[in-house]
Amino acid sequence: MERIRTVILSLVLLLLIQPAIAQVFKSNAVSIVVAGTSTLHDWEMKAGNGSVAVNFELDAAGKPVDVVSLNFVVGPTALKSGKDAMDNNAYKALDTKAYNIIKFSATSGTITAQGANYIVKCAGLMQIAGKTVNTEVVATCTVAADGSISFSGKKAIKMTTWGVKPPTFMMGSIKTGDDLNISFSGTLRK
């Protein structure tokens, strides 16, 4: 009887001190919506092909406990408003001929459990139009029964922080605002 108790106690202790395992999760179908304003009307540009790879440290139950690395990329010309003239003005402002990538690379990250969700905060380097700026991105994540991780978040930025001059139309009579709201969502899988 004593031996069975010792074996059970040893197994319990082994499970409690089991190290977390790192696992890479990816998606090539991240949805991005960039929303802004102009003197004429509010506008949106959307893309559905952002790519992200996150290396999470997982606990024994497969839940994320730390961010080892995170990298996100999207081509700026993937963003579409449904209006060619607006898209072309945006691409010109972003100088897409010289800079064909928008990316974010985390330099550090934290995960906080909040009920059934996890709040992931990553500080890192965001590159837009060739300029790199330190910034923070926050996402809410949910782990599904199949182990996939759904995420969503928002980030408010100013175009001028990245050296992007807000586009104008019709010889400057219509001007876009400097403030943008970027929404993103997707599902990560191993």
C-alpha positions as CSV (number, residue, x, y, z in Angstrom):
1,M,0.0,0.0,0.0
2,E,2.9,2.3,0.9
3,R,4.5,1.7,-2.5
4,I,1.3,2.6,-4.4
5,R,1.0,5.8,-2.5
6,T,4.6,6.6,-3.3
7,V,4.1,5.9,-7.0
8,I,1.0,8.1,-7.1
9,L,2.7,10.9,-5.3
10,S,5.7,10.7,-7.6
11,L,3.4,10.9,-10.7
12,V,1.6,13.9,-9.3
13,L,4.8,15.7,-8.5
14,L,6.1,14.9,-12.0
15,L,3.0,16.4,-13.6
16,L,3.3,19.5,-11.4
17,I,6.9,20.2,-12.3
18,Q,6.7,19.2,-15.9
19,P,8.4,21.9,-18.0
20,A,6.4,23.9,-20.5
21,I,6.9,23.0,-24.2
22,A,7.4,25.5,-27.0
23,Q,5.2,25.0,-30.0
24,V,4.9,27.1,-33.2
25,F,1.4,28.1,-34.4
26,K,0.9,29.7,-37.8
27,S,-1.8,31.3,-40.0
28,N,-1.6,32.6,-43.6
29,A,-5.2,33.9,-43.5
30,V,-5.0,36.8,-41.0
31,S,-7.8,39.3,-41.6
32,I,-6.7,42.9,-41.4
33,V,-9.0,46.0,-41.5
34,V,-7.4,49.5,-41.6
35,A,-10.0,52.1,-40.9
36,G,-9.5,55.9,-41.2
37,T,-11.3,59.2,-41.9
38,S,-11.2,61.9,-44.5
39,T,-12.9,65.2,-45.0
40,L,-15.3,63.4,-47.3
41,H,-16.1,60.2,-45.5
42,D,-14.8,57.4,-43.3
43,W,-13.0,54.6,-45.2
44,E,-11.6,51.0,-44.8
45,M,-9.0,48.9,-46.5
46,K,-9.1,45.1,-46.0
47,A,-6.8,42.2,-46.5
48,G,-7.3,38.5,-45.7
49,N,-3.8,37.1,-46.4
50,G,-1.7,38.4,-43.5
51,S,0.8,35.8,-42.3
52,V,1.7,35.2,-38.6
53,A,3.9,32.7,-36.8
54,V,3.9,32.6,-33.0
55,N,6.1,30.3,-30.9
56,F,4.1,29.8,-27.6
57,E,5.4,28.1,-24.5
58,L,2.6,25.8,-23.5
59,D,1.8,24.2,-20.1
60,A,1.1,20.5,-19.7
61,A,-2.6,21.1,-20.6
62,G,-1.6,22.8,-23.9
63,K,-2.5,26.3,-22.7
64,P,-0.2,29.2,-23.7
65,V,1.9,30.6,-20.8
66,D,4.6,32.7,-22.6
67,V,5.4,34.1,-26.0
68,V,8.8,32.9,-27.2
69,S,8.6,34.8,-30.6
70,L,6.0,36.4,-32.9
71,N,6.3,37.6,-36.5
72,F,3.6,39.1,-38.7
73,V,3.8,40.2,-42.3
74,V,1.4,41.5,-44.9
75,G,2.0,43.1,-48.3
76,P,0.7,46.7,-48.3
77,T,-0.9,46.2,-51.8
78,A,-3.0,43.3,-50.4
79,L,-5.0,46.0,-48.6
80,K,-8.0,46.9,-50.8
81,S,-10.8,49.5,-50.4
82,G,-12.8,48.5,-53.4
83,K,-11.9,51.8,-55.0
84,D,-8.9,51.8,-57.3
85,A,-8.2,55.5,-57.0
86,M,-8.2,55.3,-53.2
87,D,-6.0,52.2,-53.3
88,N,-3.5,53.8,-55.6
89,N,-3.2,57.0,-53.4
90,A,-2.7,54.8,-50.4
91,Y,0.0,52.7,-52.1
92,K,1.7,55.9,-53.3
93,A,1.7,57.3,-49.7
94,L,3.1,54.0,-48.4
95,D,5.7,54.0,-51.3
96,T,4.9,50.4,-52.1
97,K,7.4,50.4,-55.0
98,A,10.2,50.7,-52.5
99,Y,8.7,49.0,-49.5
100,N,6.6,46.0,-50.3
101,I,6.1,44.7,-46.7
102,I,4.4,45.7,-43.5
103,K,5.7,43.7,-40.5
104,F,5.7,43.3,-36.8
105,S,8.3,41.3,-34.8
106,A,7.9,40.9,-31.1
107,T,10.9,41.5,-28.9
108,S,9.1,40.5,-25.7
109,G,5.6,39.3,-24.7
110,T,3.4,38.3,-21.8
111,I,0.3,36.2,-21.5
112,T,-2.3,36.8,-18.9
113,A,-5.2,34.3,-18.4
114,Q,-8.6,36.1,-18.2
115,G,-11.4,33.6,-17.7
116,A,-11.5,31.3,-20.8
117,N,-9.4,33.9,-22.7
118,Y,-5.7,34.9,-22.8
119,I,-4.5,38.4,-23.2
120,V,-1.3,38.4,-25.2
121,K,0.8,41.7,-25.0
122,C,3.8,41.9,-27.3
123,A,6.3,44.8,-27.4
124,G,8.2,44.9,-30.7
125,L,9.2,46.5,-33.9
126,M,6.6,47.5,-36.5
127,Q,7.8,48.4,-39.9
128,I,5.6,50.4,-42.3
129,A,6.9,52.2,-45.4
130,G,10.4,51.3,-44.5
131,K,10.4,53.0,-41.1
132,T,10.6,50.8,-37.9
133,V,9.0,52.0,-34.7
134,N,8.9,50.3,-31.2
135,T,5.2,49.7,-30.3
136,E,3.0,47.3,-28.4
137,V,0.3,45.0,-29.8
138,V,-2.4,43.4,-27.7
139,A,-4.6,40.5,-28.7
140,T,-7.3,38.4,-27.0
141,C,-6.9,34.7,-27.6
142,T,-9.1,31.6,-27.1
143,V,-7.8,28.0,-27.2
144,A,-10.3,25.6,-28.9
145,A,-10.8,22.0,-28.1
146,D,-8.7,21.0,-31.2
147,G,-5.8,23.0,-29.9
148,S,-6.1,25.9,-32.4
149,I,-5.9,29.4,-31.1
150,S,-8.3,32.1,-32.3
151,F,-7.2,35.7,-31.8
152,S,-8.4,39.3,-32.4
153,G,-7.2,42.7,-31.5
154,K,-7.0,46.4,-32.4
155,K,-4.2,48.9,-32.7
156,A,-4.5,52.7,-33.1
157,I,-1.7,54.4,-34.9
158,K,-0.8,57.6,-36.6
159,M,0.5,57.5,-40.2
160,T,3.0,60.3,-39.5
161,T,4.7,58.2,-36.7
162,W,5.9,56.0,-39.6
163,G,6.8,58.9,-41.8
164,V,3.7,58.4,-44.0
165,K,2.1,61.6,-45.2
166,P,-1.7,61.2,-45.1
167,P,-2.9,61.0,-48.7
168,T,-4.9,63.8,-50.3
169,F,-7.3,63.7,-53.3
170,M,-8.6,66.1,-55.9
171,M,-5.7,68.5,-55.7
172,G,-5.7,68.5,-51.9
173,S,-9.4,69.3,-51.4
174,I,-10.1,65.9,-49.8
175,K,-7.6,65.0,-47.0
176,T,-7.3,61.8,-45.0
177,G,-6.9,61.9,-41.3
178,D,-3.6,60.9,-39.6
179,D,-5.3,58.5,-37.2
180,L,-5.8,54.8,-38.2
181,N,-7.4,51.9,-36.4
182,I,-6.0,48.5,-37.4
183,S,-8.2,45.5,-36.5
184,F,-6.9,41.9,-36.9
185,S,-8.2,38.4,-36.4
186,G,-7.5,34.9,-37.3
187,T,-6.9,31.3,-36.1
188,L,-3.5,29.8,-35.4
189,R,-2.8,26.1,-35.9
190,K,0.2,23.9,-35.2
